[in-house]
Amino acid sequence: MFRSRVATLGVAALVLTACGGNSAEAPQKKTELTLYNDKGAWTKYFDEMGALSKQRIGLGMKPTGYTDSAQYQAFIKASFRTKVKPDLFTWQTGGMLEEVVKQKQVADTTAIWQEAIKAGDLSQDLLPYYTVGGKQYCVPMNVAYWGMFYNKKIFDKYGLKPPQTWDDLVATAETLKKNGVKAFYHTSVLFSFVWFEQLMAGTDPDLYDRLATGKAKYTDPGVVQVMERWKQLIDAGYFINPGDKTDPGDVLKNGKAAMVSFGSWFNTSMTTRDMKAGTDYDFFVIPNVNPALPKTSMIFESGPLCSLTKADDPAASQKYLKWWTSAEAQEKWATSRGDVSANPKVTIGDKALGTVTKDAGGGKYRLVNRYFEATPPPVLTAALDGFSKFVTEPDSYKEVLETIQKAADEYWSTHQ
């Protein structure tokens, strides 16, 4: 009900503003920008950034946060057709960014990227994720490296250590099971793809990349084998009920599951629950399923912060994006949430995440684009529905893969 109310109020506010008759007036220089986002739980942190930006560059920022991804995407796309636009908005890389860029809605940030890379504020490695047709769009709102958060007190109780191999991880899950503890969290809603991407990337990252570009099929033997391995883990009883509505942060805190696989942004869920890193919880890199791979595969994501081509004050929006990439801004943004940063100059306070960030930047891992961004939107929709069905009906895996492949065949027939 709360989500619906937020969405309704947001749409109503935009419509009222659009009908206010001020579109004929000359554009005014803004001193406060609106930032629409799908990170409703982060409103406090956005507010803090707005206060800092007002102080530093004379531009405040007021966030409007959504907690329902589908409602948020529909709202942003609808706003493209009104005369009044959000100044800034969060989005996704991959197919979703290409889609709005091709509609000529998103402002070019090539100059910001060139300057930031030269100054050492952004990494060249991030550039491809923000490049469409040879130009850059948006800047990194955040970056995240995926791994396993675990309840350290549960691990200590049963004498468990972070696993060094996939067999170690399975053995850990078995020990927990024998002691009446569910090893892993998973869900049948939006994040139903997490274990698929992890198992695929840790088994055959090249096949994972070919799937994302339509050069492999979901019915190929390597993909089927990954689903069978996933089914084995479910059948073994290592996962909680995927229909459980408990927030994953609470799942980890109360020990309903000993481990939760998410991006480094999940650290914020721990810190807001007064959990202390290294004492109450910790983080480890998930070992490859295939030990013969030359590097450990690490799921990676970067969420864009964008401005519109036809924003009310394009110069102000660009000024804000440029400031956002600075070490000063990123130090505040990362530290307040207990997360990592897109700016290499920022020191990460959390020891485990700091090590992962340094190692990832140094080339230790094979970075694999998160499934949500790597997969074209129509295929992603079919896959999320399919994986949601699979986690509740594991025997359906072949049917699920066939259904996803039908969506992939339809998409790639016109997009190769």
PETAVEN-V442548 format. One record per residue. N is the residue number from 0. RES is the residue in one letter. PHI is phi in whole degrees, -180 to 180 (NA if undefined). NEAR is the number of other C-alpha atoms within 8 Angstrom. D_LAST is the distance of its C-alpha to the last C-alpha in Angstrom with 1 decimal. Layout:
# PETAVEN-V442548
N_RES_PHI_NEAR_D_LAST / N_RES_PHI_NEAR_D_LAST
This chain:
# PETAVEN-V442548
0_M_NA_4_41.4 / 1_F_-62_5_41.2 / 2_R_-61_9_37.5 / 3_S_-61_7_37.8 / 4_R_-65_8_40.7 / 5_V_-61_9_38.8 / 6_A_-64_12_35.8 / 7_T_-62_8_38.3 / 8_L_-63_8_40.3 / 9_G_-64_9_37.3 / 10_V_-65_9_36.0 / 11_A_-61_8_39.6 / 12_A_-62_8_40.3 / 13_L_-68_10_37.3 / 14_V_-64_9_38.3 / 15_L_-61_8_41.9 / 16_T_-66_8_41.1 / 17_A_-65_12_38.8 / 18_C_-93_7_41.7 / 19_G_-77_7_44.3 / 20_G_80_6_44.5 / 21_N_-98_7_44.0 / 22_S_-68_9_40.9 / 23_A_-82_5_43.1 / 24_E_-73_5_44.8 / 25_A_-65_5_44.0 / 26_P_-57_6_41.7 / 27_Q_-110_6_43.8 / 28_K_-70_6_43.5 / 29_K_-91_8_42.7 / 30_T_-115_7_44.6 / 31_E_-142_9_42.7 / 32_L_-106_12_39.0 / 33_T_-95_11_37.4 / 34_L_-127_13_34.8 / 35_Y_-87_12_33.0 / 36_N_-149_13_31.6 / 37_D_-104_11_30.6 / 38_K_-120_9_33.1 / 39_G_-55_10_36.2 / 40_A_-73_7_38.1 / 41_W_-101_8_37.9 / 42_T_-53_11_39.8 / 43_K_-57_7_42.8 / 44_Y_-73_10_40.8 / 45_F_-64_11_39.1 / 46_D_-59_11_42.7 / 47_E_-65_8_43.9 / 48_M_-67_12_41.3 / 49_G_-64_12_42.2 / 50_A_-67_10_45.8 / 51_L_-69_10_45.2 / 52_S_-66_15_43.0 / 53_K_-61_12_45.7 / 54_Q_-71_9_48.2 / 55_R_-89_7_46.3 / 56_I_-124_7_44.4 / 57_G_74_8_46.1 / 58_L_-124_15_43.0 / 59_G_-81_13_43.3 / 60_M_-147_15_40.4 / 61_K_-114_11_40.7 / 62_P_-87_11_38.2 / 63_T_-126_11_37.2 / 64_G_-104_12_35.7 / 65_Y_-109_15_33.9 / 66_T_-113_10_33.9 / 67_D_-113_8_31.5 / 68_S_-62_8_27.8 / 69_A_-65_6_26.7 / 70_Q_-64_9_29.6 / 71_Y_-64_13_29.0 / 72_Q_-61_8_25.3 / 73_A_-65_8_26.5 / 74_F_-64_10_29.4 / 75_I_-63_8_27.5 / 76_K_-64_8_25.1 / 77_A_-68_8_28.2 / 78_S_-66_11_29.9 / 79_F_-61_8_27.5 / 80_R_-95_6_29.1 / 81_T_-102_9_32.7 / 82_K_-82_6_34.8 / 83_V_-111_11_35.6 / 84_K_-113_11_33.0 / 85_P_-65_12_33.1 / 86_D_-70_14_33.8 / 87_L_-136_13_31.8 / 88_F_-155_11_29.5 / 89_T_-89_13_27.8 / 90_W_-152_11_24.1 / 91_Q_-124_10_21.3 / 92_T_-81_13_19.0 / 93_G_74_11_15.2 / 94_G_-60_11_13.3 / 95_M_-69_12_16.7 / 96_L_-70_10_17.7 / 97_E_-57_10_14.6 / 98_E_-60_8_15.3 / 99_V_-78_10_19.0 / 100_V_-66_11_18.5 / 101_K_-65_7_16.4 / 102_Q_-83_6_19.4 / 103_K_60_8_21.6 / 104_Q_-100_11_23.7 / 105_V_-103_12_23.8 / 106_A_-71_12_26.2 / 107_D_-69_9_25.2 / 108_T_-121_12_27.0 / 109_T_-55_9_26.3 / 110_A_-63_6_30.0 / 111_I_-63_9_30.9 / 112_W_-63_12_28.6 / 113_Q_-60_8_30.0 / 114_E_-68_8_33.5 / 115_A_-68_13_33.1 / 116_I_-65_11_31.6 / 117_K_-62_7_34.5 / 118_A_-83_7_37.0 / 119_G_81_10_35.7 / 120_D_-91_14_34.8 / 121_L_-136_13_31.1 / 122_S_-90_11_29.4 / 123_Q_-60_6_26.9 / 124_D_-64_5_25.1 / 125_L_-81_8_24.3 / 126_L_-52_10_22.8 / 127_P_-60_6_19.1 / 128_Y_-71_8_19.1 / 129_Y_-114_12_20.4 / 130_T_-107_10_18.4 / 131_V_-134_9_15.9 / 132_G_61_4_15.5 / 133_G_84_5_18.3 / 134_K_-120_9_20.7 / 135_Q_-100_12_22.2 / 136_Y_-136_14_22.7 / 137_C_70_14_25.3 / 138_V_-134_12_27.4 / 139_P_-68_11_27.7 / 140_M_-71_10_29.8 / 141_N_-157_10_30.1 / 142_V_-126_12_28.8 / 143_A_-151_11_29.3 / 144_Y_-109_12_29.5 / 145_W_-94_12_29.5 / 146_G_-164_14_32.3 / 147_M_-119_12_35.2 / 148_F_-87_12_38.0 / 149_Y_-138_13_41.1 / 150_N_-77_14_44.6 / 151_K_-66_11_46.8 / 152_K_-68_9_50.0 / 153_I_-67_9_48.6 / 154_F_-60_12_47.5 / 155_D_-64_9_51.0 / 156_K_-59_7_52.8 / 157_Y_-106_8_51.4 / 158_G_65_6_51.3 / 159_L_-98_8_47.5 / 160_K_-123_6_45.7 / 161_P_-55_6_42.0 / 162_P_-70_10_40.4 / 163_Q_-98_7_39.5 / 164_T_-134_10_37.5 / 165_W_-64_13_35.5 / 166_D_-61_6_38.6 / 167_D_-62_9_40.7 / 168_L_-63_12_38.6 / 169_V_-66_8_39.0 / 170_A_-64_8_42.7 / 171_T_-63_11_43.1 / 172_A_-61_12_41.6 / 173_E_-69_9_44.0 / 174_T_-61_9_47.0 / 175_L_-63_12_46.1 / 176_K_-59_12_45.8 / 177_K_-64_7_49.3 / 178_N_-102_6_50.7 / 179_G_76_6_49.3 / 180_V_-115_11_46.6 / 181_K_-73_15_43.0 / 182_A_-76_14_40.8 / 183_F_-124_13_37.5 / 184_Y_-92_15_36.3 / 185_H_-152_13_33.3 / 186_T_-143_13_32.4 / 187_S_-99_13_30.8 / 188_V_-105_7_29.7 / 189_L_-49_7_27.2 / 190_F_-90_9_27.4 / 191_S_-68_13_26.9 / 192_F_-85_12_24.0 / 193_V_-56_11_26.3 / 194_W_-75_9_27.4 / 195_F_-64_10_24.1 / 196_E_-64_12_22.6 / 197_Q_-67_9_25.9 / 198_L_-67_11_26.3 / 199_M_-65_13_22.7 / 200_A_-65_15_23.0 / 201_G_-83_13_26.6 / 202_T_-102_10_25.8 / 203_D_-152_10_22.6 / 204_P_-63_11_20.8 / 205_D_-68_7_18.4 / 206_L_-65_10_17.3 / 207_Y_-57_11_17.2 / 208_D_-66_8_14.8 / 209_R_-68_10_12.5 / 210_L_-60_11_12.7 / 211_A_-66_11_11.8 / 212_T_-111_8_8.4 / 213_G_77_10_7.7 / 214_K_-93_7_9.3 / 215_A_-140_9_12.5 / 216_K_-113_9_14.0 / 217_Y_-68_11_16.7 / 218_T_-94_10_18.9 / 219_D_-64_8_18.9 / 220_P_-53_6_22.6 / 221_G_-64_8_22.2 / 222_V_-75_11_21.1 / 223_V_-59_13_23.8 / 224_Q_-64_8_26.3 / 225_V_-64_12_25.6 / 226_M_-65_10_26.2 / 227_E_-68_9_29.3 / 228_R_-66_8_30.6 / 229_W_-60_11_30.0 / 230_K_-60_10_31.9 / 231_Q_-60_8_34.7 / 232_L_-66_10_35.2 / 233_I_-67_11_35.4 / 234_D_-62_8_37.7 / 235_A_-73_6_39.9 / 236_G_85_9_40.7 / 237_Y_-85_13_39.5 / 238_F_-104_13_37.8 / 239_I_-73_13_39.4 / 240_N_-62_7_38.8 / 241_P_-66_11_35.3 / 242_G_-88_7_36.8 / 243_D_-63_7_39.3 / 244_K_-91_4_39.1 / 245_T_-62_6_41.0 / 246_D_-58_6_39.4 / 247_P_-59_8_38.0 / 248_G_-64_10_40.3 / 249_D_-73_8_43.3 / 250_V_-58_12_42.0 / 251_L_-73_14_42.3 / 252_K_-67_10_45.5 / 253_N_-88_7_47.4 / 254_G_80_10_46.2 / 255_K_-61_10_44.6 / 256_A_-138_15_42.0 / 257_A_-84_15_42.6 / 258_M_-138_12_39.1 / 259_V_-134_13_36.2 / 260_S_-94_11_32.8 / 261_F_-153_11_31.4 / 262_G_-75_11_30.5 / 263_S_-60_12_33.4 / 264_W_-63_12_33.7 / 265_F_-65_9_35.4 / 266_N_-57_10_38.4 / 267_T_-61_10_39.3 / 268_S_-63_9_39.9 / 269_M_-76_12_42.4 / 270_T_-66_11_44.2 / 271_T_-73_7_44.6 / 272_R_-101_7_46.2 / 273_D_57_6_48.7 / 274_M_-96_11_47.4 / 275_K_-103_9_48.1 / 276_A_-62_8_45.6 / 277_G_88_7_47.3 / 278_T_-117_9_49.8 / 279_D_-92_10_48.3 / 280_Y_-151_13_44.7 / 281_D_-156_12_42.6 / 282_F_-141_10_39.1 / 283_F_-136_10_37.6 / 284_V_-77_9_34.4 / 285_I_-75_9_33.1 / 286_P_-66_12_33.4 / 287_N_-64_13_30.6 / 288_V_-67_9_30.7 / 289_N_-94_9_30.2 / 290_P_-70_7_33.0 / 291_A_-83_4_31.8 / 292_L_-64_7_28.9 / 293_P_-66_4_29.9 / 294_K_-133_7_29.5 / 295_T_-71_11_29.8 / 296_S_-78_13_26.6 / 297_M_-126_14_27.1 / 298_I_-67_14_25.0 / 299_F_-134_13_24.7 / 300_E_-144_11_24.0 / 301_S_-144_12_24.8 / 302_G_-97_12_25.4 / 303_P_-78_14_25.2 / 304_L_-112_13_28.2 / 305_C_-120_14_27.1 / 306_S_-128_15_29.0 / 307_L_-95_13_28.2 / 308_T_-59_10_28.0 / 309_K_-107_8_30.7 / 310_A_-67_12_32.8 / 311_D_-60_9_36.6 / 312_D_-138_11_37.4 / 313_P_-56_12_34.3 / 314_A_-64_6_36.6 / 315_A_-66_10_38.0 / 316_S_-63_13_34.6 / 317_Q_-66_10_33.5 / 318_K_-61_8_36.9 / 319_Y_-67_10_36.5 / 320_L_-63_13_33.1 / 321_K_-63_10_34.6 / 322_W_-64_10_37.6 / 323_W_-57_9_35.5 / 324_T_-81_15_34.1 / 325_S_-69_11_37.7 / 326_A_-61_10_39.6 / 327_E_-60_6_42.2 / 328_A_-66_13_39.8 / 329_Q_-70_14_37.8 / 330_E_-61_11_41.1 / 331_K_-67_9_42.1 / 332_W_-62_11_38.8 / 333_A_-73_12_38.5 / 334_T_-66_10_42.2 / 335_S_-63_8_42.7 / 336_R_-98_11_40.1 / 337_G_67_13_40.8 / 338_D_-122_14_37.2 / 339_V_-88_14_35.4 / 340_S_-132_13_34.3 / 341_A_-77_12_31.5 / 342_N_-91_13_34.3 / 343_P_-62_10_35.4 / 344_K_-78_7_39.0 / 345_V_-80_9_39.6 / 346_T_-85_7_41.7 / 347_I_-92_13_40.7 / 348_G_-68_7_43.9 / 349_D_-69_9_42.7 / 350_K_-60_7_43.4 / 351_A_-64_9_40.7 / 352_L_-68_12_38.0 / 353_G_-62_12_39.3 / 354_T_-65_8_39.0 / 355_V_-62_10_35.4 / 356_T_-62_10_34.5 / 357_K_-64_8_36.3 / 358_D_-66_10_34.8 / 359_A_-65_10_31.2 / 360_G_-68_7_31.8 / 361_G_-91_6_33.4 / 362_G_86_7_30.5 / 363_K_-68_9_32.2 / 364_Y_-109_10_29.3 / 365_R_-91_9_25.6 / 366_L_-77_9_24.2 / 367_V_-121_10_21.4 / 368_N_-61_9_19.6 / 369_R_-54_10_21.0 / 370_Y_-54_10_19.0 / 371_F_-61_7_19.6 / 372_E_-93_13_17.7 / 373_A_-73_10_15.1 / 374_T_-97_12_13.8 / 375_P_-56_11_11.9 / 376_P_-48_8_14.9 / 377_P_-63_9_14.5 / 378_V_-72_12_14.0 / 379_L_-59_10_16.8 / 380_T_-58_8_19.1 / 381_A_-65_11_18.9 / 382_A_-68_10_19.5 / 383_L_-62_13_22.4 / 384_D_-64_8_24.0 / 385_G_-67_12_23.5 / 386_F_-66_12_25.0 / 387_S_-62_12_27.7 / 388_K_-68_12_28.7 / 389_F_-60_12_28.6 / 390_V_-67_12_31.0 / 391_T_-98_9_33.5 / 392_E_-133_7_32.9 / 393_P_-57_11_32.0 / 394_D_-70_7_32.3 / 395_S_-88_9_29.3 / 396_Y_-61_11_26.7 / 397_K_-68_9_25.3 / 398_E_-62_7_25.1 / 399_V_-61_12_23.4 / 400_L_-64_12_20.7 / 401_E_-64_10_20.1 / 402_T_-67_10_19.9 / 403_I_-64_13_17.4 / 404_Q_-65_11_15.2 / 405_K_-61_8_15.5 / 406_A_-66_11_14.2 / 407_A_-66_11_11.2 / 408_D_-59_8_10.5 / 409_E_-65_8_10.9 / 410_Y_-68_10_8.7 / 411_W_-73_9_5.5 / 412_S_-64_7_6.6 / 413_T_-122_6_6.2 / 414_H_-128_5_3.8 / 415_Q_-79_5_0.0
